[in-house]
Amino acid sequence: MAETNTRPPLYIRIHAADNVAIVANDGGLKTGATFADGLVLVDNVPQGHKVALADLAEGDAIVRYNVVIGYAQKALPRGSWVHERVMRMPTAPELDGLPIATVKPPALPPLEGYTFEGYRNADGSVGSRNILAITQTVQCVAGVTEFAVQRIKAELLPKFPNVDDVVALEHSYGCGVAIDAPDAIIPIRTLRNISLNPNFGGEVMVVSLGCEKLQPERLLPPGTIPIADQRGDNTADAALDVVCLQDDAHVGFMSMINSVMRQAEVHLARLNARRRETVPASELVVGVQCGGSDAFSGVTANPAVGFATDLLVRAGATVMFSETTEVRDGIDQLTSRASSPEVAEAMIREMAWYDAYLQKGRVDRSANTTPGNKKGGLSNIVEKAMGSIVKSGSAPITGVLSPGEKAKQKGLIYAATPASDFICGTLQLAAGINLHIFTTGRGTPYGLAEVPVIKVATRSDLARRWHDLMDVNAGRIADGDATIEDVGWELFRLMLDVASGKKKTWAEHWKLHNALVLFNPAPVT
């Protein structure tokens, strides 16, 4: 494949109505560079940044994705570099008078015959991995649990070859918080539902300190842990397995460690008896997310993910997209695609709740964009939102989850989360994903210990430099060497192989993972 920077000047325009386009060439282009249509740059323009395709007067709308992403703060001649310092951001769209379930796309034919090898659970869910997860009620026990996990991995895990890993579900919640405040339900149900993620096989083990506010029975009340009965065709309630460090039986630190290891061995033995079985692709529950985004995110990686999202929905799977501030400016696109007025109203409620949450902190959605986003060509949250939404594909949106809730239906679901990579990932884990797709343009070594993370690069330069961190190179789309459909199908097939355990992602190979970060909008005391 030829290097992009050996090619003649090239820009990418999304829609015929756009009056800006992004420079595609590696390293950007210098003043005087001339495009095939005669456009001449009057400024140096970095790769991914916008160039004016027409003369723009002060106050003129700047249009990309056929959407007004800003207004010129000064006259910008044709060929100018258009960036955040010469733009004024539009006001946020109102949440009243939106189109409600008005788009009725033609039904796509079902995608049949695709399967993967997964672990069937007692509650009917399917795991892509077979992991022992140790839940913690409070941050106070994190050091003890991590010490025990390291010993479990070294001394016990080799005896159980069918178990993939042991992970500690460490977090910063559990005490020193207003646990009876209304919004405290968000972190509590998040941790509860993460403990029940399909990749953990229904084996729930808890380490508690003893005096914390989040007592084990409050975190996991009776009736929340399903287990198969002896016939294997029904479920019953499992007893809660808790190691409490303040129990009188523990005399010294090693006594605590031995208790954790002793209980872990019981769970490892049960997990080790499990085997993969062939299941339909409809058992995939996939979270899609982007981080370290750039202007190519909405051109290459996210459209390819959107195509794969449509394939998953056609296969009967569950796909969830999130990141409230990164879809807020396209709320009309989302409510119009809702499968019913009730789904549209639920999306609007989540947007309104988050607007109020940001207002409490005296900020708005513009606080989302990072220095890296801007360096990568994204001038503001409006432009970023247009590129983010396309991960959701074109299928009707059939459900909405509030933060920390678990998905109970198939299809395309909006799972409301902050846009923060690690908080979004944590909440999607709670929603029940067994596979995660993460796109990036600037580059991030993001990973999750609990589910495989497939990383998709937006640019070939990033894919080359981070060749042992990126799983898919969507930059080939901008290079002209692949189509969105090509990469979408590649990603779909890779998901089946990764979910089957036939392939490991680079994040799994290097054992890279981010910490769990619970979203807690309630007061800390």
C-alpha positions in Angstrom: 0.0 0.0 0.0 1.4 3.4 -0.9 2.1 5.8 1.9 -0.5 8.6 2.1 2.1 11.4 2.2 3.4 10.4 -1.3 0.1 11.1 -2.8 -1.2 14.4 -4.3 -3.1 16.7 -2.1 -6.4 15.1 -1.1 -9.4 16.3 1.0 -12.4 14.4 2.2 -15.9 16.0 2.0 -18.7 14.2 3.7 -21.8 15.7 2.1 -22.3 17.8 -1.1 -23.8 20.6 1.0 -20.6 20.9 3.2 -18.5 24.1 2.8 -15.5 22.6 4.6 -13.5 19.3 4.1 -10.7 17.7 5.9 -7.1 17.3 4.7 -6.4 13.5 4.3 -2.6 13.6 3.7 -0.3 12.3 6.4 1.6 15.3 7.9 -0.9 17.8 6.5 -0.3 20.2 3.7 1.5 23.5 3.3 0.4 26.8 1.9 0.1 26.7 -1.8 -0.8 23.0 -2.0 -3.2 22.6 -5.0 -6.0 20.0 -5.1 -7.3 18.3 -8.2 -10.3 20.6 -8.4 -8.1 23.7 -8.3 -8.5 24.6 -4.6 -5.3 26.2 -3.3 -4.4 26.3 0.4 -3.8 29.8 1.7 -2.7 28.4 5.1 -0.8 25.4 6.4 -3.4 22.8 7.3 -2.6 19.8 9.5 -3.9 16.3 8.7 -7.6 15.9 9.6 -8.2 19.7 9.9 -10.7 21.6 7.9 -10.2 23.7 4.8 -12.8 26.2 3.5 -14.2 25.1 0.2 -15.8 28.5 -0.4 -15.3 32.1 0.8 -16.9 32.5 4.2 -17.9 35.9 5.6 -18.0 36.7 9.3 -21.1 35.0 10.8 -21.5 32.5 8.0 -22.5 28.9 8.9 -19.7 26.3 8.7 -21.2 23.1 7.5 -19.8 19.5 7.8 -21.9 16.3 7.7 -24.6 18.6 6.2 -24.9 20.1 9.8 -24.0 23.5 11.0 -21.0 22.9 13.3 -20.2 26.5 13.9 -20.1 30.1 12.6 -17.2 32.0 11.3 -15.8 34.6 13.7 -14.0 36.4 10.9 -13.8 36.3 7.1 -12.3 33.0 5.9 -11.2 33.0 2.2 -11.5 29.8 0.2 -8.5 27.6 1.0 -8.3 28.8 4.7 -7.6 26.6 7.7 -10.8 26.4 9.7 -10.3 25.5 13.3 -11.8 26.1 16.8 -10.2 29.5 17.2 -12.0 31.0 14.2 -15.4 29.4 15.0 -18.3 30.1 17.3 -20.2 27.0 18.5 -23.9 26.8 17.9 -26.3 26.6 20.9 -27.5 23.2 22.0 -30.6 21.9 20.2 -33.8 22.2 22.2 -35.4 19.1 23.6 -38.9 20.2 22.7 -40.5 19.7 19.3 -38.2 16.9 18.2 -39.1 14.4 15.5 -40.5 11.4 17.3 -40.2 7.9 15.7 -40.6 9.5 12.2 -37.9 7.5 10.4 -39.1 4.0 9.3 -36.1 2.4 7.5 -36.9 -0.6 5.3 -36.4 -3.8 7.2 -33.1 -5.4 6.3 -33.1 -9.2 5.8 -32.1 -11.3 8.8 -28.4 -12.3 8.8 -28.6 -16.0 9.5 -26.1 -18.8 10.0 -23.4 -16.9 11.9 -22.3 -18.5 15.2 -19.6 -18.3 17.9 -18.3 -20.6 20.6 -19.5 -19.2 24.0 -20.2 -20.1 27.6 -23.9 -20.5 28.3 -25.0 -19.2 31.7 -27.8 -20.2 34.0 -29.7 -17.0 33.3 -29.6 -17.6 29.6 -26.8 -15.1 28.8 -23.6 -16.1 27.1 -20.1 -15.3 28.0 -17.2 -14.8 25.6 -14.7 -15.5 28.4 -14.7 -17.7 31.5 -13.4 -15.4 34.3 -13.6 -15.4 38.1 -14.4 -11.9 39.2 -14.1 -10.9 42.8 -16.5 -8.2 43.8 -15.5 -5.6 46.5 -18.0 -3.7 48.5 -15.6 -0.9 49.4 -12.3 0.6 48.3 -10.8 -0.2 51.7 -10.4 -3.9 50.8 -8.7 -3.2 47.4 -5.1 -3.8 48.5 -6.0 -7.1 50.3 -8.0 -8.4 47.3 -5.3 -7.5 44.8 -2.7 -9.3 46.9 -4.9 -12.3 47.0 -5.6 -12.2 43.3 -1.9 -12.2 42.5 -1.4 -15.3 44.6 -4.5 -17.0 43.1 -3.1 -16.4 39.6 0.3 -17.8 40.6 -0.8 -20.7 42.7 -4.3 -21.7 41.9 -5.1 -20.6 38.3 -2.7 -23.1 36.7 -4.7 -26.0 38.2 -7.8 -24.8 36.3 -6.9 -24.5 32.6 -10.4 -23.8 31.4 -10.6 -20.5 33.4 -9.3 -17.6 31.5 -8.5 -15.1 34.3 -9.1 -13.9 37.8 -10.0 -10.2 38.1 -10.6 -7.9 41.1 -13.6 -5.6 40.6 -11.8 -2.7 42.3 -13.6 0.7 42.6 -13.6 3.8 44.7 -17.1 3.5 46.1 -18.7 1.9 49.2 -18.2 4.3 52.1 -17.8 8.0 52.9 -20.8 8.6 50.6 -24.4 9.6 51.0 -25.6 6.1 50.3 -29.3 6.9 50.8 -29.3 9.8 48.4 -31.6 9.2 45.4 -28.7 9.2 42.9 -26.7 6.6 44.9 -28.7 3.9 43.1 -26.5 4.6 40.0 -23.2 3.3 41.5 -24.8 0.6 43.5 -26.7 -1.0 40.6 -23.6 -0.5 38.4 -21.5 -2.6 40.7 -24.3 -5.1 41.2 -24.8 -5.6 37.4 -21.0 -5.7 36.7 -20.8 -8.6 39.2 -23.4 -10.4 37.1 -21.7 -9.8 33.8 -22.0 -12.8 31.4 -18.3 -13.4 31.3 -18.2 -14.3 35.0 -20.4 -17.5 34.6 -22.7 -16.6 37.5 -20.0 -17.2 40.1 -20.3 -14.3 42.5 -17.7 -13.9 45.2 -17.5 -10.8 47.5 -14.8 -9.3 49.7 -16.2 -7.0 52.4 -14.5 -5.0 55.1 -17.5 -5.2 57.5 -18.2 -1.6 58.6 -18.8 0.0 55.2 -22.0 1.6 54.2 -22.5 -0.6 51.1 -23.1 -3.9 53.0 -23.0 -7.1 50.8 -26.7 -7.7 51.2 -27.5 -4.2 50.0 -25.2 -4.6 47.0 -26.5 -8.1 46.1 -29.9 -8.7 47.8 -31.5 -12.1 47.8 -32.8 -13.1 44.4 -30.1 -11.4 42.4 -27.8 -14.3 41.8 -29.2 -17.0 39.5 -27.8 -20.6 39.5 -28.8 -23.7 37.6 -30.6 -26.3 39.6 -29.3 -29.9 39.6 -31.4 -30.6 36.4 -29.9 -27.6 34.7 -33.2 -26.4 33.3 -34.3 -23.9 36.0 -32.7 -21.3 38.2 -32.6 -20.8 41.9 -31.2 -18.1 44.1 -27.5 -18.6 45.0 -26.3 -17.9 48.5 -24.1 -14.9 48.8 -20.4 -15.9 49.2 -18.7 -13.2 51.3 -15.3 -13.0 52.9 -15.5 -10.3 55.6 -12.1 -9.0 56.7 -13.3 -7.8 60.1 -14.6 -11.2 61.1 -13.2 -12.5 64.4 -12.0 -15.6 62.6 -9.3 -13.6 60.8 -6.1 -13.3 62.9 -3.5 -11.4 60.9 -3.2 -10.4 57.2 -2.3 -13.9 55.9 -5.5 -15.3 57.5 -7.5 -12.9 55.3 -5.6 -13.9 52.2 -6.0 -17.6 52.9 -9.8 -17.1 53.3 -10.0 -15.3 49.9 -8.0 -18.0 48.3 -10.0 -20.8 49.9 -13.3 -19.4 48.6 -11.8 -18.6 45.2 -10.8 -22.2 44.7 -14.4 -23.3 45.1 -15.5 -20.9 42.3 -12.6 -21.8 40.1 -13.5 -25.5 40.2 -17.0 -24.8 39.1 -15.9 -22.4 36.3 -13.3 -25.0 35.2 -16.1 -27.5 34.5 -17.7 -25.2 31.9 -17.1 -25.7 28.2 -17.7 -23.6 25.1 -20.7 -24.5 23.0 -21.9 -23.3 19.6 -24.4 -20.4 20.0 -25.9 -18.1 17.4 -24.5 -14.6 16.8 -27.6 -13.3 18.4 -26.0 -14.0 21.8 -23.4 -11.2 21.3 -23.9 -8.2 23.5 -21.6 -5.5 22.1 -20.7 -2.1 23.4 -19.4 0.5 20.9 -17.4 3.5 22.1 -14.8 5.9 20.8 -11.9 7.7 22.6 -9.0 9.8 21.6 -11.2 10.8 18.6 -10.1 12.8 15.6 -11.7 14.2 12.5 -11.2 10.8 10.8 -13.3 9.0 13.5 -16.5 10.0 11.6 -15.0 9.2 8.2 -13.5 5.7 8.7 -13.7 3.8 12.0 -17.1 4.9 13.3 -18.9 4.4 9.9 -17.3 0.9 9.7 -18.5 0.2 13.2 -21.9 1.5 12.3 -22.0 -0.9 9.3 -21.0 -3.8 11.7 -23.7 -2.6 14.1 -26.3 -3.0 11.4 -24.9 -6.5 10.7 -25.2 -7.4 14.4 -28.8 -6.1 14.6 -29.7 -8.1 11.5 -28.2 -11.2 13.3 -30.4 -10.6 16.3 -27.7 -9.4 18.6 -27.7 -6.6 21.1 -25.6 -3.5 20.4 -25.4 -0.5 22.7 -24.0 3.0 22.0 -23.6 5.6 24.7 -21.7 8.9 25.5 -24.4 11.3 26.2 -22.5 14.6 25.5 -21.3 13.0 22.2 -24.8 12.4 20.9 -26.6 15.4 22.5 -26.2 17.6 19.4 -27.7 14.9 17.2 -30.7 14.2 19.4 -33.1 14.9 16.5 -31.4 12.1 14.5 -31.9 9.7 17.4 -35.5 10.5 18.4 -36.5 10.2 14.7 -35.0 6.7 14.6 -36.7 5.5 17.8 -38.8 2.4 17.3 -41.7 4.0 19.3 -42.6 7.3 20.9 -41.8 5.8 24.3 -38.2 5.1 23.3 -37.8 8.6 22.0 -39.2 10.1 25.2 -36.8 8.0 27.2 -33.9 9.4 25.2 -35.1 12.9 25.8 -35.4 12.3 29.5 -31.8 11.0 29.7 -30.5 14.1 27.8 -32.5 16.4 30.0 -31.1 14.7 33.2 -27.6 15.1 31.9 -28.1 18.7 30.9 -29.2 19.4 34.5 -26.2 17.4 35.9 -23.8 19.5 33.9 -25.5 22.7 34.9 -24.9 21.9 38.6 -21.2 22.0 37.8 -21.6 25.2 35.9 -20.5 23.7 32.5 -22.2 22.6 29.4 -21.5 19.9 26.7 -18.6 22.0 25.3 -16.5 20.8 28.2 -16.3 17.4 26.5 -13.7 18.1 23.8 -10.0 17.5 24.7 -6.8 19.1 23.5 -6.2 15.9 21.5 -9.6 16.0 19.8 -8.8 19.6 18.7 -5.3 18.7 17.6 -6.9 15.9 15.5 -9.2 18.3 13.7 -12.4 18.3 15.8 -13.2 21.9 16.5 -16.0 21.4 19.0 -18.5 19.0 20.4 -21.0 19.5 17.6 -18.5 18.2 15.0 -17.4 15.5 17.4 -21.0 14.4 17.9 -21.7 14.0 14.2 -18.8 11.6 13.9 -19.7 9.7 17.1 -23.4 9.0 16.3 -22.5 7.0 13.1 -21.3 4.1 15.3 -25.0 3.4 15.9 -25.5 2.5 12.3 -29.0 2.9 10.8 -31.2 0.5 12.6 -34.2 1.6 14.7 -33.3 2.3 18.3 -35.3 -0.2 20.4 -34.4 0.6 24.0 -32.9 3.1 26.4 -30.9 2.3 29.6 -30.3 4.7 32.4 -26.7 4.6 33.9 -26.0 1.3 35.6 -29.0 -0.6 34.2 -28.8 -4.0 32.5 -30.0 -4.7 29.0 -33.0 -7.0 28.9 -33.8 -6.9 25.2 -32.0 -7.3 21.9 -31.5 -4.8 19.1 -29.9 -1.4 19.1 -30.0 0.2 22.5 -29.0 3.7 23.8 -27.2 3.2 27.1 -26.9 6.6 28.7 -23.4 7.2 30.1 -20.9 10.0 30.5 -18.5 10.2 27.5 -15.5 9.5 29.8 -13.9 6.4 28.3 -13.4 4.5 31.5 -16.8 5.5 33.0 -18.6 4.6 29.8 -16.8 1.3 29.7 -17.7 0.6 33.3 -21.4 1.3 32.6 -21.5 -0.8 29.5 -20.0 -3.7 31.5 -22.9 -3.2 33.9 -25.3 -3.2 31.0 -24.1 -6.8 30.2 -21.7 -6.6 27.3 -19.6 -9.6 26.5 -17.5 -7.8 23.8 -16.4 -4.2 23.4 -15.4 -2.2 20.3 -13.3 0.9 20.8 -12.3 3.3 18.0 -9.5 5.9 18.3 -7.7 8.4 16.1 -5.2 10.0 18.4 -4.5 6.6 20.0 -5.1 5.2 23.5 -4.1 1.9 25.1 -7.5 1.5 26.6 -8.6 -2.0 27.6 -11.0 -3.9 30.0 -10.0 -6.9 32.1 -13.6 -8.1 32.1 -14.3 -8.4 28.4 -12.2 -8.4 25.2 -11.8 -5.0 23.6 -11.3 -4.7 19.9 -9.4 -1.5 19.0 -10.1 0.2 15.6 -7.7 2.8 14.3 -9.1 5.7 12.3 -5.8 6.4 10.4 -3.2 4.2 8.7 -0.4 6.2 10.3 -1.7 5.3 13.8 -2.2 1.7 12.8 1.4 1.5 11.5 2.9 3.2 14.6 0.7 1.3 17.1 0.8 -2.0 15.1 0.7 -4.1 18.3 -2.1 -2.2 19.9 -4.6 -1.7 17.1 -6.7 -4.7 16.0 -8.3 -3.2 12.9 -7.0 -0.5 10.6 -10.0 1.5 9.3 -7.6 4.1 7.9 -7.6 2.0 4.7 -10.9 3.6 3.9 -9.4 7.1 3.7 -6.5 5.7 1.8 -8.8 4.3 -0.8 -7.7 0.7 -0.2 -11.0 -0.5 1.4 -14.6 0.5 1.7 -16.7 1.1 4.8 -18.5 -2.2 4.0 -15.2 -4.1 3.7 -14.0 -3.0 7.1 -17.5 -3.5 8.6 -17.5 -7.1 7.5 -13.9 -7.6 8.7 -14.9 -6.3 12.1 -18.0 -8.4 12.3 -16.1 -11.6 11.5 -13.3 -10.6 14.0 -16.0 -10.2 16.7 -17.1 -13.8 16.2 -13.5 -15.1 16.3 -12.7 -13.1 19.5 -15.9 -14.0 21.2 -15.1 -17.7 20.4 -11.7 -17.4 22.0 -10.0 -18.2 18.6 -8.3 -14.9 18.6 -7.1 -12.6 21.3 -7.1 -8.8 21.0 -3.9 -6.9 21.6 -5.3 -5.5 24.8 -5.7 -9.1 26.0 -2.3 -10.1 24.8 -0.6 -7.3 26.8 -3.1 -7.6 29.6 -3.9 -3.9 29.3 -6.9 -2.6 31.2 -8.4 0.5 32.7 -9.7 0.7 36.3 -13.4 0.5 36.8 -14.8 4.0 37.5 -18.3 4.1 39.0 -20.4 7.1 38.0 -21.6 8.6 41.3 -23.6 11.8 40.9 -24.7 11.6 44.6 -22.8 13.5 47.3 -19.6 12.3 48.9 -19.6 12.9 52.7 
